[in-house]
Amino acid sequence: MISAAHTVLSACVVSLGASALGLCLFVPISRPFGLLDYPDARKRHGFATPLVGGLSIFVGMLAGWMWLGQAQHFDDVVLGTACMLVLLGAIDDKYGLRVSVRVVVQVLAILIVIATTGMYVHSLGRLHGHELMLGWLGIPFTVLAVIGLINAFNLMDGIDGLAGCLALVSAGAIALLVPVSAPAPLAVIVFLLAAALYPFLLSNLGLLGRRAKVFLGDAGSVVLGYVIAWTLIALSQDDPRRISPGLVLWCVAVPVMDTLAVVYRRLKRGESPFTPDRTHIHHLLMNAGLGPRPTLVCLVAFAAALPFVGRVIHGRLGAIANMVAFAVAVMIWTAFTVHLERKQVARTRAPSGVMRRIPHTHAHRPASTD
């Protein structure tokens, strides 16, 4: 057990180092390759910023996995299809692909994993001693779930550090919920992802200097959502089961809840769910007067607390109470964001002669990739 832990720890160190090296290599070539994010009306950062954070993270994760040298068929397939999606994300960052093209490739990648590994959401867990089986519906359910989480992380990539920190929270939640008595090799890939995130976060949060800033890019948000989604599916569906399916959503609660709330508000306004805007929770909080860093701290702290809440409810009150609690949390979140949006719409429609406070926004806030 100790030697295995040391092996995983050494692989995480390799991931971190390879990710840092990747940043050093990718940043200088970001301009010649056109991987830059330019400011505009919706993207309010101060200068053209390299979109290479996701590429460095993926390189770091691959290096750590190769260092481990473990022949895990499922993880190999996931990383192989993730490579395809990372390349697609980089092309999207450069040229701006249509949503339909991205979705088709994502569906193809997911179906390859299902076809070659047999892994998909076939059960929603046990309820009063009965297994809630999905049968053939599990395949389309899995496709929707993975694509949904990919886009959930994409939508959260709207302020410095948010998507990356939420991915760290998910990795920590997996470590919390996977029993120590039942080691899960499938969880190792997420720990490698977490290690590879640290160099990016140091750069993205401006801790290495203003001009050293990089953004995640679509290549990065795709790999975060894709790897975390498949790890949670495997841990909740494999035999033996490592995480109860009822606890999975708590590991990614904030991205999921905000995505559901945004889709609900857009549909209510008669807009397409894919319409880009600045009404995600981080935008709403900053428009209400909260700065970028306090917004980041509040959302990450809230996300970190939710897996503990889910574990307590599931352990003491059971699966039904757990599902009800998550549904209530989504409704409260949606109601809160609707309230914030209405207040801000009312403020912007106030008579021009009425003086109102305009919250200061961060000059180098990254653009939402929504």
Secondary structure, DSSP 8 states (H G I E B T S, - for coil): -HHHHHHHHHHHHHHHHHHHHHHHHHHHHHTTTT-EE---SS---SS-EE--HHHHHHHHHHHHHHHHT---HHHHHHHHHHHHHHHHHHHHHHH---HHHHHHHHHHHHHHHHHHH--S--EEEEETTEEEE-GGGHHHHHHHHHHHHHHHHHHHTTSTTHHHHHHHHHHHHHHHHS-TTS--GGGHHHHHHHHHHHHHHHHHTTTT-GGG----HHHHHHHHHHHHHHHHHHHHHSSS-SS-GGGHHHHTHHHHHHHHHHHHHHHHTT--TT---S-SHHHHHHHTT--HHHHHHHHHHHHHHHHHHHHHHHHHH-HHHHHHHHHHHHHHHHHHHHHHHHHHHHHHTS-TTS--------TT------
